[in-house]
Amino acid sequence: MTAPETHKRMANAIRALAMDSVEKAKSGHPGMPMGMADVATVLFSRFLKYDVNAPFWPDRDRFILSAGHGSMLIYSVLHLLGSKELPISELQNFRQLHSKTPGHPENFMTPGVETTTGPLGQGLAMSVGFALAERMLAAEYGADLVDHYTYVIAGDGCLMEGVSHEAIDLAGHLKLNKLIVLFDDNGITIDGHTDLSTSVDQVARFKASGWNAERVDGLDPEEVAAAIERARNSDRPTLIACKTIIGYGAPTKADSHASHGSALGDKEIAGAREALGWPYAPFEIPDDVYAAWHGAAAKSAEPRAAWEARLAAADAAVRSEFERRMKGELPAGLDAAVDAYKKTLSETKPKVATRKSSEMALDMLATVVPELAGGSADLTGSNLTRAKAQQPLTPDDYSGRYIHYGIREFGMSAAMNGIALHGGFIPYGGTFLVFTDYARPAIRLSALMGERVIYVMTHDSIGLGEDGPTHQPVEHVAALRAIPHLRVFRPADAVEVAEVWQIAIESPHNPSVLALSRQNLPTLRTEHVSENKSARGAYLIAGPETADVTLFATGSEVEIAVNAKAKIEEAGRTARVVSVPSFELFELQDDAYKAATIGNSKVRVGIEAAIRLGWDRFIGVDGIFIGMNGFGASAPADQLYEYFGITAQHAADAALARLNTNA
């Protein structure tokens, strides 16, 4: 059998498996895998450095299916390569409960899937983080240990989404030359032909963003291969626009949105089998096709063995540190460093904004945890996210550990997901809390995938003052708390800031949001304890175990609660204050601890410069809430707190009035 004939049969196997799996499920997107089968076959059989039997080999090439609706492409390829995790039975179980072939690729379900995709554009945006992490790690460890490419298949939808602009602009600026995007240029979306909604010349667009870009016939394997070879030798990232036909081979539904989001049907599949010269039963793959795919897979055994030999020959300390980093393990000494730092804070009692406390903590942490990779969406001087030890990363020097992401909140967050998924770094990045609205889709994917990504969100309330309601987050903390597996921290002082940073770094399977103040706050934890009290989520910070009133508060409002406690006591009643840095961690505690912390006070008061949503967990439906019930206003912070009644006096008066009413 000639090489072109072998290629044709290998590609048609992808098409057949996509048709059959979607048809059996009566759900899915067969068109993209059928159109891109030739491109995928060229990539995986000729170029991709990937060992299907070692899906987590550190120096493998990364493949990202940004057009995640075409998930049967990656499932088919992994099966054909010989993945033990994806026998034919898994493809027959496509889109069914607990299968390893979910509707969209999920990295936590399917070995060989590098990242969860589906929300269009995010795979492309995360690929920037993958490619950036490769360059950063290579700058540190050299090409002997780190030298691989990031390949992406993206569709029209990925390139229409706004995050794609943020991603390609950043990648072009940083000259991420080992990033190669294969654009499925089929001209079809769900509504029909793309000329219904767009006239963009994507090749010109990418070129304007600092990329190489060219067009090829995506059904011609030699054209595709030549373009990939050129891309691999470029000094810039590359877009290869592959002109394809969606649903290629289907007699009436090819080149039509009819093959985009639904099964083809028995008649159409029969016609496609005839057109493709594929006379086999559903899910039947001939031995010669399996042999060709397995032969392609075997080619990666040699580069992996050579890499393992180079790793074994490396300096023992270098090898140990590299392996630690890639496993996501933390360096020794972190706990001791944090404990000593907390002791200093309790002794010196700084009165600073928690954003400043975060910068102070980072100065210490960056020397202990070298894999911290920071950044900001053009707000470094406001977020205070750059540690003294961190040098900026540039297109000419990837050794820096501070990334200027530009005004790209969504792109930054998606790139951080890619950095975390690549391995070797713990990414964190900052913007204003209100702009989590721009970043939320990527934050949600961080949580869905269980990745250690740290979001440093400053200017966390009306306390930011004069910028006014457009910049004052009132609903954002509650909205973030609604995302499963995301840990939202609102620390009250410098000690709590150190503790929540430690928790975030030590949480390998949870992203974290640190909501930090602009206004200065006193150190409330003036008596040093080694225990990380914030790890409990909520704890008694002032007052007795039992009292007439319990005041619950977070962040900048814990100081208000402590002052309200004093006013309540001046009136002859007792009060206690519970700091609540994390709702999520509190829910992980045992029932006895939760009951003791909430207590049995006659009056419970919640204080947070935000909306009430979520606070009934602590104060009950009849509890008193001191906070916001609308948007903020433009004025100095102290005037706003007075105007909206978020004061110690207001809290004390409300508690005392309720006590008198209940008497």
Secondary structure, DSSP 4 states (H G I P E B T S, - for coil): --HHHHHHHHHHHHHHHHHHHHHHHT-S--HHHHHHHHHHHHIIIII----TT-TT-TTSPEEEESSGGGTHHHHHHHHHHT-TT--HHHHHTTT-TT-SS-SS--TTTSTT--S---STTHHHHHHHHHHHHHHHHHHHH-TTT----EEEEEEHHHHHSHHHHHHHHHHHHTT-TTEEEEEEE--EETTEEGGGT----HHHHHHHTT-EEEEEETT-HHHHHHHHHHHHT-SS-EEEEEE--TTTT-TTTTTSGGGTSS---HHHHHHHHHHHT----TT---HHHHHHHHHHHHTTHHHHHHHHHHHHHS-HHHHHHHHHHHHTPPPTTHHHHHHHHHHHHHHH---EEHHHHHHHHHHHHHHH-TTEEEEESS-HHHHT---TTPPBPBTTBTT-SEEE--S-HHHHHHHHHHHHHHSS-EEEEEEEGGGHHHHHHHHHHHHHHT---EEEEES-SGGG-TT-TTT--SSHHHHHHTSTT-EEE---SHHHHHHHHHHHHT-TT--EEEEE-SSEE-----S--SS-GGGGSSEEEES-SS-SEEEEE-TTHHHHHHHHHHHHHHTT--EEEEE-S-HHHHHTS-HHHHHHHH---SEEEEE-SS--TTTHHHH-TTSEEES-SS---SS-HHHHHHHTT-SHHHHHHHHHHHHHHH-
